[in-house]
C-alpha cells in the first residue's frame, strides 16, 4: 500500500512559522518526527501532499491505490490497525477529524470536490494525539517522548552506561551505539532518557527526564535540563533548558535560559540568550497567530519562544513571554524584543530592516558547510519561496 501524509491547510497555518520550511509530517515531537513515527508503525515509506512550493523537496508519490493520512495526527495502535485494514472508499475519523482515507490515484487531484456519497466512515474510540498549534509541540512533548521511547527501544538492549554517571529512579535510560556520557546525573523519576547514536552528554550535566537527545546531538558541560525536552539531531545545547523542543542542526550552546519553547532547524541563540516563559501577572500567554493575524490565547500559563528555521539572535538577547520569530530573522540589541518578529527581518529594539535574500542565502550556505552539509539548489529555491511569500505580507 502507498501511504501519503497530507497537510490539513488550517492546521498547517496554525503551525507557522514551523511549517514554512517543512510539511506538518516533518515536525519533531518526542524523539521522532511525525513522519518517522508513521513509517515505523506502518513499516513503509511515506510521501507528502502539501503546499506547492514545498512539493519539489517534499514530493508526492501516487499509486493506483493510496491511503492518505492526516499528518497532524500521531499514530496509536488502534489507529494503525484500523488503517492497515482500510478498504477502498473507507475513511477513518475521530469526531470531526479525518484521520485517514483510502483513495484511487485519479481521486487525489479532486479531493476537495469529491462527494461523500458512498464513503463509509470508521470511527475510532480513543482520541489520538494531534499537533494542531505551535505550543502543542512542547506541551505534548512528554507524552510523545514516552511513546517514542517504547517504540524505539522495545526489547532491544541499551549500550552500557559508564559507571561515572549517576542514575536516579528506575533507570529507564537507553543509550544508542556510539553515544558518550560521562560524569552526568540522569534523573528518570518523571520519565525516560534516550541518548541517540553518536550523541554526547558532557561532564557535569544534570538532566531530568523525559528527555531525548537525538543522533549526533550534544549537551555541553554543566548544562541543566528539565524535561520534557527534546534536542534534535546534531543540535548543541548548554545552560538551562526546560520543556522545550529543538529541531535539528540548531545551537543553544551557551549559558542562558530557554523554557517552554520550540526552535526550528539551523537556528543559533547567542551566549546568554534568555526567554521569559511566565508573565508577571501569571495570566495565560497569548501568541501571534498567522491564521488569525493577531495574538490568540494559548491557554498555557507557560510559553516562551517559537522560532522558525534559520533565525539567529545575538548575545544577551532577551525574548519576552510568548514571542514568535519567523524564518531567517537576525535579532540583536538590548532590552526585550517585540513579541512578533516577521521572517527575513534584521535588527532589534532599535528598529528593523529587511534581510536581503542574497545575503541570507550566502549565510545559509556557510552554515550548512560548517556541518558538512550541502545547501543545494532545492534548498535555495525553498528559502527563496518563503522569502517571496513573506515579502508580500510581512505578517506572514
MARKOL-265379 format. One line per field, with one value per residue (C-alpha): residue number from 1; residue in three letters; x, y, z. Coordinates in steps of 0.05 Angstrom, whole numbers, plus 5000, padded with zeros to 4 digits. Example, Ala and Ser with C-alpha at 12.3 -4.5 7.8 and 13.67 -1.06 7.14 Angstrom:
BEGIN
seq	[1:2]
type	[ALA:SER]
u	[5246:5273]
v	[4910:4979]
w	[5156:5143]
// end
This chain:
BEGIN
seq	[1:2:3:4:5:6:7:8:9:10:11:12:13:14:15:16:17:18:19:20:21:22:23:24:25:26:27:28:29:30:31:32:33:34:35:36:37:38:39:40:41:42:43:44:45:46:47:48:49:50:51:52:53:54:55:56:57:58:59:60:61:62:63:64:65:66:67:68:69:70:71:72:73:74:75:76:77:78:79:80:81:82:83:84:85:86:87:88:89:90:91:92:93:94:95:96:97:98:99:100:101:102:103:104:105:106:107:108:109:110:111:112:113:114:115:116:117:118:119:120:121:122:123:124:125:126:127:128:129:130:131:132:133:134:135:136:137:138:139:140:141:142:143:144:145:146:147:148:149:150:151:152:153:154:155:156:157:158:159:160:161:162:163:164:165:166:167:168:169:170:171:172:173:174:175:176:177:178:179:180:181:182:183:184:185:186:187:188:189:190:191:192:193:194:195:196:197:198:199:200:201:202:203:204:205:206:207:208:209:210:211:212:213:214:215:216:217:218:219:220:221:222:223:224:225:226:227:228:229:230:231:232:233:234:235:236:237:238:239:240:241:242:243:244:245:246:247:248:249:250:251:252:253:254:255:256:257:258:259:260:261:262:263:264:265:266:267:268:269:270:271:272:273:274:275:276:277:278:279:280:281:282:283:284:285:286:287:288:289:290:291:292:293:294:295:296:297:298:299:300:301:302:303:304:305:306:307:308:309:310:311:312:313:314:315:316:317:318:319:320:321:322:323:324:325:326:327:328:329:330:331:332:333:334:335:336:337:338:339:340:341:342:343:344:345:346:347:348:349:350:351:352:353:354:355:356:357:358:359:360:361:362:363:364:365:366:367:368:369:370:371:372:373:374:375:376:377:378:379:380:381:382:383:384:385:386:387:388:389:390:391:392:393:394:395:396]
type	[UNK:UNK:UNK:UNK:UNK:UNK:UNK:UNK:UNK:UNK:UNK:UNK:UNK:UNK:UNK:UNK:UNK:UNK:UNK:UNK:UNK:UNK:UNK:UNK:UNK:UNK:UNK:UNK:UNK:UNK:UNK:UNK:UNK:UNK:UNK:UNK:UNK:UNK:UNK:UNK:UNK:UNK:UNK:UNK:UNK:UNK:UNK:UNK:UNK:UNK:UNK:UNK:UNK:UNK:UNK:UNK:UNK:UNK:UNK:UNK:UNK:UNK:UNK:UNK:UNK:UNK:UNK:UNK:UNK:UNK:UNK:UNK:UNK:UNK:UNK:UNK:UNK:UNK:UNK:UNK:UNK:UNK:UNK:UNK:UNK:UNK:UNK:UNK:UNK:UNK:UNK:UNK:UNK:UNK:UNK:UNK:UNK:UNK:UNK:UNK:UNK:UNK:UNK:UNK:UNK:UNK:UNK:UNK:UNK:UNK:UNK:UNK:UNK:UNK:UNK:UNK:UNK:UNK:UNK:UNK:UNK:UNK:UNK:UNK:UNK:UNK:UNK:UNK:UNK:UNK:UNK:UNK:UNK:UNK:UNK:UNK:UNK:UNK:UNK:UNK:UNK:UNK:UNK:UNK:UNK:UNK:UNK:UNK:UNK:UNK:UNK:UNK:UNK:UNK:UNK:UNK:UNK:UNK:UNK:UNK:UNK:UNK:UNK:UNK:UNK:UNK:UNK:UNK:UNK:UNK:UNK:UNK:UNK:UNK:UNK:UNK:UNK:UNK:UNK:UNK:UNK:UNK:UNK:UNK:UNK:UNK:UNK:UNK:UNK:UNK:UNK:UNK:UNK:UNK:UNK:UNK:UNK:UNK:UNK:UNK:UNK:UNK:UNK:UNK:UNK:UNK:UNK:UNK:UNK:UNK:UNK:UNK:UNK:UNK:UNK:UNK:UNK:UNK:UNK:UNK:UNK:UNK:UNK:UNK:UNK:UNK:UNK:UNK:UNK:UNK:UNK:UNK:UNK:UNK:UNK:UNK:UNK:UNK:UNK:UNK:UNK:UNK:UNK:UNK:UNK:UNK:UNK:UNK:UNK:UNK:UNK:UNK:UNK:UNK:UNK:UNK:UNK:UNK:UNK:UNK:UNK:UNK:UNK:UNK:UNK:UNK:UNK:UNK:UNK:UNK:UNK:UNK:UNK:UNK:UNK:UNK:UNK:UNK:UNK:UNK:UNK:UNK:UNK:UNK:UNK:UNK:UNK:UNK:UNK:UNK:UNK:UNK:UNK:UNK:UNK:UNK:UNK:UNK:UNK:UNK:UNK:UNK:UNK:UNK:UNK:UNK:UNK:UNK:UNK:UNK:UNK:UNK:UNK:UNK:UNK:UNK:UNK:UNK:UNK:UNK:UNK:UNK:UNK:UNK:UNK:UNK:UNK:UNK:UNK:UNK:UNK:UNK:UNK:UNK:UNK:UNK:UNK:UNK:UNK:UNK:UNK:UNK:UNK:UNK:UNK:UNK:UNK:UNK:UNK:UNK:UNK:UNK:UNK:UNK:UNK:UNK:UNK:UNK:UNK:UNK:UNK:UNK:UNK:UNK:UNK:UNK:UNK:UNK:UNK:UNK:UNK:UNK:UNK:UNK:UNK:UNK:UNK:UNK:UNK:UNK:UNK:UNK:UNK:UNK:UNK:UNK:UNK:UNK:UNK:UNK:UNK:UNK:UNK:UNK:UNK:UNK]
u	[5000:5022:5018:5014:5016:4973:4973:4909:4911:4882:4929:4988:4974:4966:5035:5071:5128:5149:5116:5144:5203:5171:5106:5070:5096:5168:5156:5194:5156:5182:5243:5219:5186:5113:5134:5185:5132:5084:5139:5160:5088:5070:5138:5134:5160:5113:5108:5074:5014:5029:5034:5061:5124:5145:5129:5196:5233:5175:5144:5083:5085:5020:5000:4936:4913:4933:4919:4921:4939:4928:4999:4979:4957:5007:4998:4968:4959:4884:4893:4948:4908:4847:4888:4921:4852:4824:4786:4771:4721:4731:4751:4779:4751:4752:4694:4702:4774:4791:4849:4857:4822:4832:4831:4850:4902:4850:4815:4877:4872:4799:4796:4764:4709:4696:4626:4616:4566:4586:4640:4639:4664:4700:4701:4757:4742:4802:4828:4898:4948:4944:4991:4947:4984:5056:5053:5028:5097:5126:5062:5052:5125:5126:5072:5109:5176:5147:5111:5173:5218:5175:5171:5246:5273:5222:5260:5326:5385:5417:5492:5526:5525:5591:5597:5620:5547:5494:5424:5365:5300:5283:5338:5298:5359:5372:5440:5448:5513:5570:5539:5584:5562:5610:5600:5528:5468:5408:5342:5290:5239:5190:5206:5256:5321:5340:5411:5417:5470:5535:5506:5546:5529:5590:5612:5574:5508:5445:5384:5313:5270:5231:5289:5311:5380:5376:5431:5496:5469:5509:5497:5552:5587:5546:5481:5416:5358:5287:5240:5202:5256:5280:5346:5342:5396:5464:5439:5482:5455:5482:5459:5388:5331:5260:5205:5230:5237:5297:5296:5359:5424:5409:5452:5437:5506:5518:5490:5422:5351:5304:5236:5171:5197:5204:5266:5268:5327:5392:5379:5432:5419:5476:5510:5466:5402:5343:5269:5214:5163:5117:5082:5089:5014:5012:4960:4954:5000:4978:5017:5018:4973:4990:4919:4882:4934:4930:4951:4910:4906:4947:4911:4981:5009:5080:5101:5168:5195:5172:5228:5227:5284:5349:5336:5391:5400:5460:5490:5448:5383:5320:5255:5190:5137:5102:5147:5142:5201:5193:5243:5312:5308:5371:5357:5402:5404:5389:5322:5262:5248:5178:5130:5126:5184:5168:5210:5272:5277:5344:5350:5320:5295:5328:5289:5284:5301:5291:5342:5370:5355:5423:5458:5410:5426:5501:5497:5455:5506:5562:5522:5508:5581:5602:5562:5589:5522:5509:5460:5434:5391:5327:5344:5358:5292:5254:5284:5272:5200:5189:5223:5176:5116:5131:5156:5086:5059:5109:5059:5068]
v	[5000:5071:5118:5194:5242:5303:5373:5400:5472:5503:5464:5480:5554:5546:5514:5571:5591:5518:5496:5549:5503:5434:5396:5381:5309:5332:5368:5334:5319:5268:5232:5224:5267:5252:5220:5176:5152:5132:5098:5056:5036:5021:4991:5032:5096:5155:5215:5282:5322:5394:5465:5471:5510:5453:5398:5399:5378:5340:5307:5262:5190:5167:5095:5063:5052:5103:5116:5189:5201:5266:5289:5326:5261:5217:5142:5097:5022:5029:5079:5039:4974:5009:5039:4972:4942:5002:4985:5029:5085:5079:5137:5135:5191:5214:5262:5316:5300:5258:5214:5172:5155:5103:5135:5118:5157:5193:5219:5251:5314:5326:5313:5380:5368:5295:5275:5240:5193:5121:5137:5093:5125:5084:5117:5103:5102:5135:5204:5202:5255:5312:5371:5429:5491:5511:5508:5437:5415:5428:5418:5347:5330:5288:5241:5236:5221:5164:5135:5140:5111:5049:5045:5053:5011:4954:4891:4920:4924:4991:5002:5001:5067:5087:5078:5151:5171:5174:5149:5167:5129:5063:5071:5079:5103:5078:5092:5080:5058:5108:5154:5183:5201:5214:5243:5264:5260:5228:5230:5183:5192:5230:5198:5161:5188:5170:5182:5174:5146:5185:5236:5263:5287:5322:5320:5357:5358:5348:5321:5303:5261:5255:5274:5258:5272:5253:5228:5267:5319:5347:5371:5417:5416:5432:5441:5438:5407:5395:5350:5341:5366:5343:5362:5345:5313:5348:5405:5431:5456:5485:5529:5518:5488:5470:5434:5454:5422:5440:5415:5391:5428:5486:5515:5539:5522:5574:5597:5628:5602:5570:5549:5523:5538:5508:5524:5506:5479:5517:5568:5598:5630:5675:5669:5688:5690:5686:5673:5692:5635:5663:5731:5772:5771:5694:5701:5652:5671:5700:5682:5710:5671:5672:5648:5699:5755:5774:5747:5688:5654:5590:5571:5559:5593:5577:5595:5622:5627:5598:5608:5590:5558:5595:5650:5675:5723:5759:5753:5775:5775:5777:5747:5765:5715:5686:5710:5686:5695:5678:5646:5674:5733:5763:5794:5834:5893:5909:5903:5857:5843:5852:5793:5780:5787:5772:5729:5758:5814:5845:5886:5892:5942:6000:5983:5932:5927:5873:5817:5816:5749:5744:5753:5704:5650:5662:5654:5591:5560:5575:5547:5483:5476:5483:5420:5385:5392:5419:5476:5453:5486:5457:5486:5554:5553:5534:5590:5639:5617:5632:5700:5717:5691:5733:5795:5806:5807:5816:5787:5721]
w	[5000:4985:5044:5036:5094:5079:5108:5136:5110:5173:5219:5173:5181:5256:5259:5223:5227:5240:5175:5129:5112:5121:5118:5183:5179:5190:5255:5311:5375:5424:5397:5325:5272:5259:5192:5227:5276:5219:5179:5238:5255:5183:5164:5100:5069:5061:5014:5024:5000:5019:4991:4920:4939:4986:4936:4900:4963:4995:4936:4929:4904:4873:4862:4838:4910:4964:5037:5057:5130:5167:5183:5246:5279:5315:5307:5360:5357:5347:5290:5256:5260:5230:5174:5157:5147:5109:5045:4984:4998:5073:5118:5189:5233:5304:5318:5264:5247:5185:5204:5141:5076:5021:4951:4880:4841:4798:4860:4890:4847:4863:4938:4953:4902:4919:4941:5007:4975:4983:5034:5095:5159:5211:5279:5327:5401:5432:5414:5382:5399:5349:5339:5320:5346:5356:5432:5430:5405:5474:5516:5488:5484:5548:5521:5455:5487:5527:5467:5422:5477:5479:5403:5393:5449:5454:5473:5449:5496:5512:5506:5573:5610:5641:5716:5723:5715:5770:5751:5796:5791:5758:5706:5642:5604:5534:5502:5428:5394:5395:5447:5500:5571:5628:5698:5687:5733:5699:5736:5707:5763:5719:5652:5609:5580:5508:5482:5407:5362:5367:5415:5474:5544:5574:5645:5699:5661:5703:5665:5687:5641:5599:5555:5484:5455:5382:5336:5337:5386:5443:5514:5538:5606:5667:5629:5668:5631:5656:5618:5577:5529:5461:5428:5354:5310:5311:5354:5412:5478:5542:5600:5627:5587:5610:5570:5501:5432:5389:5318:5281:5270:5317:5373:5442:5465:5519:5586:5586:5596:5545:5571:5541:5471:5402:5360:5285:5245:5232:5287:5333:5400:5422:5490:5549:5508:5556:5545:5592:5597:5651:5655:5718:5723:5718:5663:5605:5548:5482:5419:5348:5301:5227:5211:5254:5241:5314:5382:5408:5475:5482:5547:5573:5634:5610:5538:5516:5445:5378:5327:5253:5215:5200:5251:5297:5355:5384:5454:5513:5473:5515:5489:5523:5544:5483:5427:5355:5308:5234:5185:5175:5223:5252:5320:5366:5413:5486:5521:5509:5436:5408:5414:5340:5292:5219:5173:5139:5189:5210:5274:5343:5393:5356:5293:5237:5163:5111:5110:5039:5005:4972:5039:5072:5020:5028:5104:5098:5051:5101:5159:5121:5102:5175:5189:5127:5091:5022:5013:4945:4892:4921:4989:4957:4920:4982:5024:4967:4962:5036:5025:4968:5006:5068:5030:5003:5073:5129:5178:5142]
// end
